[in-house]
Amino acid sequence: MSEKPADGESTKKIDDAECKHTVLALKESEERFNVLYEESPLPTFTWRQKGDDFEFIHCNKAAMEISSGEASKYIGKTANELYGDRSYILRDFQQCFAEKKVIKREVLSRHFMPQKIIEASFLFIPPEFVLVLIQDVTERKQDEQAMREASTRLELCVNASNIGLWDWNLSDDSFHFSPVWKSQIGYADDEITDKIDEWLNRVHPDDLKPTLDKELAFLEHPEGKCEIEFRLRHKDGSYRWIYTHADVLLDAAGKPERMLGCHIDITELKRVQEQLKASEEKYRSLVDNLPLGITLIGPEMMILTLNNNMKRKFPEIDVSKQPICYRSFFNPPRDTVCPDCPVIKTFRNGKVYETIQNASSGNDMAYVRLISSPIKDHEGKVTAVIQVVEDITERMVAEAYIQDLSHQILN
């Protein structure tokens, strides 16, 4: 019968087995780490503590590729040697090592990836290492800068054009009013909150319901344009005319989730329009009550407008159909323009012309004096002609009678 091993010997064998197993597991772990380290798509640089400094000792394949092989020539250099003029980088190493936490930094690379903006992540690895993982964020930073510049330009344009912006988040019913929106009605940015009541309580009572109806109808059927004019109370108590143009953003299901719009103060435009309307009414009253016939004629000799004098003489003419003048003013109608037509001449060279025309029909004698004047656009092109018609039949008859009487006396 064999002898039993002593308890001490059994324990030693167990400890040796466990030790071998632990060493093997550690070796496998290190191999896995090395594989992950070398094959990682993130460029990774290994630094080892060296007093208060850190020495660059290794980098993975991705680091060699991204630096075009240049990274290896810096092996053995310390952080202080490479970044002596940028002490904050050395402080990042020291903080990461001391606090055992990840430190992130965006920096312009001068060694491993010259002139590239990189995001560096400092990662502590016991007992004495710091891994630095980097990402090239140059394009992202350039895109962010371009977006900031575009946003700044847009803000400057919006502010310069005095356009107020508003944003209605339909999911939580929250609002945002831009500083220009608030300044349009006399308030500073901090004097008005981002609540719907700020708008509701200032819309003119006569405009509130129709304005809300239009906005809600557009939300139900967001097609075409949502354009509304209404009055909004100013801080001084007056009402400003506002033009708003709104649109909606739809969610994945095609339902409105936000409504965005702009405010443009059109008070001055409304004032000018009212003045123009009053002026046009005065002009229309004057033209309609003149003892002269006045006709507005378009480029194709169509009748655009008649004053009351002409309407009384030609009640059958419907200007909405834009009839041709030489077919409408004569009985029977003419097929061509009148000989020596002053309107045609005015269209050709933009000058004022006058002529006397025999408008007799049958036994009815009639003479008219025609004066044509141009209406021009901003480029000087004649767009229409005003023709003034004066009935001079009595004058012509009187002149003929005087001439006939003079002839009889002399003879």
URVEN-V88130 format. One record per backbone hydrogen bond with DSSP energy under -0.5 kcal/mol. CO is the residue of the C=O (numbers start at 1). NH is the residue of the N-H. If there is no record, write none. Layout:
# URVEN-V88130
CO/NH, CO/NH
This chain:
# URVEN-V88130
6/10, 7/11, 8/12, 9/13, 10/14, 11/15, 12/16, 13/17, 14/18, 15/19, 16/20, 17/21, 18/22, 19/23, 20/24, 21/25, 22/26, 23/27, 24/28, 25/29, 26/30, 27/31, 28/32, 29/33, 30/34, 31/35, 32/36, 33/37, 34/38, 35/39, 36/40, 38/61, 41/43, 43/134, 44/60, 45/132, 46/57, 46/58, 47/130, 48/55, 50/53, 53/50, 54/79, 55/48, 55/57, 56/76, 58/46, 60/64, 61/65, 62/66, 63/67, 64/69, 65/68, 67/70, 69/72, 70/73, 71/74, 72/75, 74/77, 77/56, 78/82, 79/83, 80/84, 83/86, 86/89, 86/90, 87/91, 88/92, 89/93, 90/94, 91/95, 92/96, 93/97, 94/98, 95/99, 96/100, 96/101, 103/122, 105/120, 107/109, 107/118, 109/115, 113/116, 116/109, 116/118, 117/137, 118/107, 118/120, 119/135, 120/105, 120/122, 121/123, 121/133, 122/103, 123/131, 125/129, 128/49, 129/125, 130/47, 131/123, 131/133, 132/45, 133/121, 134/43, 135/119, 135/137, 137/141, 138/142, 139/143, 140/144, 141/145, 142/146, 143/147, 144/148, 145/149, 146/150, 147/151, 148/152, 149/153, 150/154, 151/155, 152/156, 153/157, 154/158, 155/159, 156/160, 157/161, 158/163, 159/162, 162/164, 162/265, 164/263, 165/178, 166/261, 167/169, 167/176, 168/170, 168/259, 169/173, 169/174, 174/169, 176/167, 178/182, 179/183, 180/184, 182/185, 182/187, 183/186, 185/235, 188/191, 189/192, 193/195, 194/175, 195/198, 195/199, 196/199, 196/200, 197/201, 199/202, 199/203, 202/233, 204/207, 204/208, 205/209, 207/211, 208/212, 209/213, 210/214, 211/215, 212/216, 213/217, 214/218, 215/219, 216/220, 217/221, 221/223, 225/227, 226/246, 228/244, 230/242, 231/204, 232/240, 234/237, 238/234, 240/232, 241/266, 241/267, 242/230, 242/244, 243/264, 244/228, 245/262, 246/226, 247/260, 249/257, 249/258, 251/254, 255/251, 257/170, 257/171, 258/249, 259/168, 260/247, 261/166, 262/245, 263/164, 264/243, 264/266, 266/270, 267/271, 268/272, 269/273, 270/274, 271/275, 272/276, 273/277, 274/278, 275/279, 276/280, 277/281, 278/282, 279/283, 280/284, 281/285, 282/286, 283/287, 284/288, 285/289, 286/290, 287/290, 293/389, 294/307, 295/297, 295/387, 296/304, 296/305, 297/385, 298/301, 301/325, 302/298, 302/304, 305/296, 307/311, 308/312, 309/313, 310/314, 314/317, 317/319, 318/321, 319/322, 323/303, 324/327, 324/328, 325/328, 325/329, 326/334, 338/341, 341/345, 342/346, 343/347, 344/348, 345/349, 346/350, 353/372, 355/370, 357/359, 357/368, 361/364, 363/365, 364/361, 366/359, 366/360, 367/392, 367/393, 368/357, 368/370, 369/390, 370/355, 371/388, 372/353, 373/386, 375/383, 375/384, 377/380, 381/377, 381/383, 383/299, 384/375, 385/297, 385/387, 386/373, 386/388, 387/295, 387/389, 388/371, 388/390, 389/293, 389/391, 390/369, 390/392, 392/396, 393/397, 394/398, 395/399, 396/400, 397/401, 398/402, 399/403, 400/404, 401/405, 402/406, 403/407, 404/408, 405/409, 406/410, 407/411
